[in-house]
Amino acid sequence: MNIRVFVTLKNGVLDPQGRAIHHAIENLGFEGVNDVRAGRLIELDVDPAVTDEQIAEICTKLLANMVIENFEIQRV
């Protein structure tokens, strides 16, 4: 079973990578993009018996810094 974990910065946390992307978009001449927030996508291939609670524990202990990041789990 495939799991996707999206890790993003919490609101209010500065995002230098997002700012750099936004600046590059503007330099390319694109208009209308007001803000950019960058994150990570982590894909896991797990046994069907692995629960969402186990995945959440992996996220809180390893994949996301819970002080500044949020995560979202998606089964695909």
Long-range contacts (C-beta under 8 A, 24 or more apart in sequence): 1-45, 1-46, 1-47, 1-48, 1-50, 1-75, 2-43, 2-44, 2-45, 2-46, 2-75, 2-76, 3-43, 3-44, 3-45, 3-46, 3-50, 3-55, 3-73, 3-74, 3-75, 3-76, 4-41, 4-42, 4-43, 4-44, 4-73, 4-74, 4-75, 4-76, 5-41, 5-42, 5-43, 5-44, 5-55, 5-59, 5-63, 5-64, 5-71, 5-72, 5-73, 5-74, 6-39, 6-40, 6-41, 6-71, 6-72, 6-74, 7-39, 7-40, 7-41, 7-42, 7-59, 7-63, 7-64, 7-69, 7-70, 7-71, 8-37, 8-39, 8-40, 8-69, 8-70, 8-71, 8-72, 9-37, 9-38, 9-39, 9-68, 9-69, 9-70, 10-68, 10-69, 10-70, 13-68, 13-69
